[in-house]
Amino acid sequence: MSGKTAVSLPELMRFADGRPVEKAEQWAERRKEILALFENCMYGKMPDVTRESVSYAIATGAEAQMREMKITVSRGEKETSFTVRVTLPEKPAAGMPCYIEYCPFSWFGKPLTSPNMKIAAGRGYAAIQYDPVTVASDNDLHEGAYFELYPYSEDRERQDGVLLAWAWGASRILDALEAGAGKELGIDPGMCMVAGVSRYGKSAAVAGAYDERFRVTIPSCSGAGGIAVYRTNNHGKTYDLSSLGGPEAWENDSINEPFENLTGGEGYWFCRNFRQTKRAEDLPVDQHMLCALAAGKGRHLIVITGITSEGWNNTEGQCLAYIASQPVWDLLGAGDQNNMIIHLDGHAILPSDMEQILDYCDVHLLGKSRDEIKSDLSAMKGQLFLKHNRDRLDPAFGLFEEEEKH
């Protein structure tokens, strides 16, 4: 490591009153504190969903293995709905895990099933394609199913960001599965993954943080506002990418996304308090804490990112968030359930990533032996940075490596 001063991150393993978090049973209390901070200063507060009623209707889809599921959410006299596409294996079976991915329907046209849905279905998993813009428009108009139930107003309590609204929609998919759709489709609602890329990766991370029912949280290429630590910047740094088949010296000549972009033109993704924040250093949280909210005895995190395609998204900052959340996973006895896949190029969840994800879930959700899968699951630990570029990382990495030794 260099002689530079390590970036200072907000305390993860210490309560607001200064007490250390030392036992697994203390985490639930600390988790509530951290979630409240994200609600207040970044994403907004999830509404009281106990006042909602969720129903569904399943119809035949446009392709042989596809079903269309219309999800209707009622709250008092208000009602709204949105539709997701379900792709089933050729031979569906009861109790299947389900891969849910944020994926606008307009991206693929025909065929209507996205490539990742087909990969999952081909491996015996159900797959749900979730179009988030039907739940909340990707702009500052605050339109869509969520805002029909919870109107946004500068003069009212509800000033939620679009990332939260999209996460609300992902959770309503789980509600529909639990309400009976899972039984009809052969899906086990208790074995659901949630994934997304870019802005949708940000919201997938939010979904996994706010809703502990998601077994596996998979944010891909999510950058600032997602998994990347705000307080770091890897613009101008050079890395050895030979372990991924890339050059021995690759410089990130792209700037990282500026904080003012997030509070400015992209501010509608976040709550009002975040948009009024001047500097990232003024936040009482950073994104290692978001990773920690995905932790649990039976829960899993798989951070995914490219490197040569992701200069804007601060790949090193994403790795720091991943490794800095590790103390929580260790505390909960789930140390091996925190993961990071780094591929050379591609702003996406690549087919190769999908194979690793599904191999991992075959083992951790379906109980298969590691001898039955092709992937080396030990390679899902951010090795590009933690093994092959240790000498050029922010000194903060060393702090968490020291914790692991003790």
N, C-alpha and C positions, 0 to 999 in steps of 0.2 A: 504494500500500500504506500501511497505517497505521504508526504509529511503534512498535507493539508488538514485543516480542521474538519471533523466529521459534521455533516449536516445534522442539525438538532431536530428530532422528531417529537411530537407530543407523546406523552407517556401512555403506553398501552396497558402496562401491568400495574397500574397504580390508580386507586380510586380518586375521585375529585377531592376528597378530604385528606389525601396524602397516604392513606393506608396501602400497603403493597397487596397485590393479588397473588396469593401463595398457594391456594387450594382450589381444586376443580369446582367445588361447590360454591366458591365465591364468584365464579365467572358469570353466572346468570345475572347477578346484581351489577357487575361491571359492564356487562353487555347492554343492560338497560340504559346505563349512563351514556355509553358511546352512541347507541342508537338515537337517544334523545338529542345528542349534539348534532348528528347528521340531519335529523328531522328539522332542527331549528336553524342550522347555519348552511345547509347545502341543498338537500333534495326536497324537503317538505315532510309533512306528517301524514302517514297513511290514515285514511278515514276509518271510522268505526265500522268495520265490515260486519259486525254482529247484527247490524240493522239492515243488512242486505239479504235478499233472497235470490238464489241462483238456480236457473233451470236451463235445460238444453234440448236440442232437437238434432238428430243425426239423419243425414240424407246421403244417398249415393253420390259420389263425386264424379269428376270428368274423366278419371282414369280408373282402371280395373281395381287397383288396390287402394283407391282414395275414398275417403268419406268427408263430407262437409258437416262440421258441427257448429250450429248456431248457439251461442251462449247468451242468455238473457239475464240481466241483472235488474232487480227491482229494489227500490228503496222508498218506502212510503207510497206516494202517488206517482212517483217518477219511475220510468222504465227505459232501459236502453239495451242494445245488443250489438254483438260483433261475431264474426264467423272465422273459424280456423279450419285448416285442411289437415286431415289425419291420413297418413300413409301407413298401411299395415303390411306386415310380411305376407308372402304368398301363403304361408301356413300359420296364421296367427294362433297363439295359444294363451290360455288364461294366465294372468299374472305377469305379463310382459313389462319390462322397464320401458320408459318412454323418453325419447329425446325431443325436447321442445326448443325450437330455434326461432328467434326473432328474424323474420325474413319477409319483407313486403312482397305481396303477390305479383306486383308489376315487374319485379326483377327478372322473372323467368318466362312469363307468358306461356307459351306451349313448348315443351311439356310443362304442365302445371306443377309437377312435383320437383322440388329443388334437388340438386345433386346430393346434398348431405342427407336429405330425407330418404333418398333411394339407398344410400350406403347403409344407413341405420336399419331400414326395413330389410335389406339384404342380409343383415346379420341377426335377424330375428327380433329386432326392437321395433316397437311402434314409434312413429315420428309425427310430431305436430308442428306444422308451419304456421307461425303466429305473425300476422301483419300488424305491427304496432300502430301504424298511422291511422288505422280504423278506430283505435281507442283514443288517440290524441294526435292531432295534427302536428307535423314537424315544423312548427313556426310559432309565432307569438300570438296567434289568433285564439288559442285555447279552445279548439273545436274537437269533436269526437265523442265517443261513448262515455269516457271518464268525465268530461266536463259537462255532459248533459245531466249527469247525476250530481256532480260537484262543481258548480259554476265558479270560474275564477273571477275575483274582483279585488281591486286594490283596497276596497273599503270593507272587506270581509275577512274572516279567519282563513279561508281556503286560498292560499297563494302558492300552490304546489307547482313544482317543475314538471316538465313533460317526461323526464326520465322516471320520476315517481309514478306518473300516470301510466306509462307503459308497464312498469313493474306491477302495478295494480291489475292490469289486464292479464299478465302472466299468472298471477295468483288466482284469478277467476277461472282460468283453465283448470287449475288444480281443484277448485271448488266443484266445477262441472264433473270432473272425473270422480270425485268423492261422492257426488250426488247420484251416481249411477251410470254415468257415461263410461267410466272405467270398466265396470262389469260388462257392459254391452260390447265394448271394443276389445276386451281382453287385457286391459292395461291395469297395472298395479299403481294406484296413485301415490303409494309410498316409495316408489322407485323412479322418480322423475328428475331429469336433468333440465337445466335452463341455460341456453347459450345464445350468444349474439356477437356481432362484429362491429367495431368502430363505435358510433354513438349507441348502437344497439348492444354492444359489449358493455358500455357504461351502465345501461339500464339492466342488463342481465346481472351485473354485479350488485346493483341495488336490489333486484328481486331476491337474490340469494341472501342478501344481508337482512332484508326486512322480513322475509318469510322463511322460517326454519323448516318448512315442509319440503323444500327443494333439497334433494339428497346430494346433487352434484351441481355446482355453480361453475360455468365455463365462460368467463369474459375474454374475448379475443380482440387484440389490437385496440384496446379501449382508451389508452392515453390519459391525458389530464381530465379530471372529472370522472374517470373510471378507476383504473388500477395504478396509474403512474403517480408516484409521490410528487406533489406540487413543489416541494422545497428543493428538488434536485433539477439539474439541467445537464444533458449530455451533448449539447451542441459543440462541435469541434473536436470531440474525443475520437480516438482511433482504437479499433478493436481488431483482434486476430480472429478471423472467421473461418480459418482453415478446417476447424473441427466440423463445420457444416458444409464443407466443400467450397467455401468462398475464399477471398484473398487473405493473405496473412496480415495485411494492414488496410483496413477499411475505415475511412473517416466519415463521421456523421456531419455532413456539411449543411444539413437542414436544421433550422431553428426548431426548438420544441414549441408546442403551441403556447402562446403567451396567455397569462392569466387573464389579461384584459379582454381577450377574445371570448373567454368563457363567461365573464361577467357582462360583456357587451353584446355583440351580435348573436351569440349563442346562449345568452342569459336565460331565455325561456326554458331551457332544459332544467333550470335550477329554481329554487325558491327565491322569494324576494330578498331575504336577508343575504343570501349569497351574492346576488347582483349588486348589493350595496357595499360589499367587502372590497377594500382597496388593494390589499396584498395577501398573497397566500399565507404569509407568516402570521397574519392576524387570525387565521382560523384556529380553533381549538382542537381540530382533528387533522389527520392526513390519511392517505389511502391505505397504509398498512393496517389501519383500524377497520377499514371497510373489508379487507381480506379476512381479518379476524372474525368479523360478524358472520362469515360463512362457515366458521368452525363448529364442530360438534362431534360427539362420539361416533355417530353413524353418518356424518356428513363429509363432503369432499369438495375441494377447490382445484380446478385445473385452469391456470392462467395460460393463455396462448398469445404469442406475438411473433411477428417477423422481425427482421433486423434491417436489411438493406432497404426495405420498403417503408420503414417505420420511423424515420428520423424525427418526424413531427410528433410522434407518440411517445418519445422518451423511453426506449426499451430498458435502459438501465434503471430508470425510476420505477418501472413496473417490477423489475426483479427485486429491487430494494423493498417494495411493498410486500411482495411475496415472502421474502426471507425474514423481514421484520415482524411478520405476523406469526412466525413459527412458534414463539414461546406459548401462545395460546393453544395451538394444536398439541404441543407437547404436554401442556398442563392437563388437557382433557383426555390424554391417552390416545390421541389420534395423529401422532407425529408424522406418520407416513401418508396421511391423507391430504396433505398440502403439496401441490404440484405446479410445475411450470414447464410448458413445451415452448421451445424457440425454434422456428424454422428460418431458413436463410432469406427467403423472399416471399412476399404475398400478404396483402392486406385482407386476410380471409382465414377461415377455418379450412385448411387444405384437406384433400382426401387422405393424405398421410397422417394428418392430425386426427382425423376421424377414426382411422384404424387404431391409433394409440388410445384414444378416448374409449372406444368400444372394447378394446382388449382390457383396459383398466377396469371398466365397468363389468366385464365378464367375470373378473376376479373378485371385485369388491361388492358388486350387487348380486351376482348370480352364483358366487362361490366356486368358480372354476379354479383349477390349479394353474399356477404360472407356467407349468409345463405344457398346458393346452393352448397357450396363446403365442403369437409371433413376436410381439413387442417386448423390448427390454424396459420394464416399467421403472427401473432405477435410472433410466435416462431422462425421466420427466422431472428433473430437479434443477432446472435453470443452469445446466452445466456450461453453456456458452460463457456466462459471466462468472459463475462461482468456481468453475474449474479451470477454464482456459484464459480468463482475463482478470484474474484476481489483482494483479499488480496495478491495474488502471481504474479500479472501482473507487467510488466515494469511500472514504475511511469509515463511514457508518456501517458498511457491510461487516467490517472486522468486529464491531461491537456485538453483533448478533452471532457471528461465528464463535466468539468467546463464550457467549451464553450457552451455545450448544455444547461446548466442551465441558461445561460445568453442570 
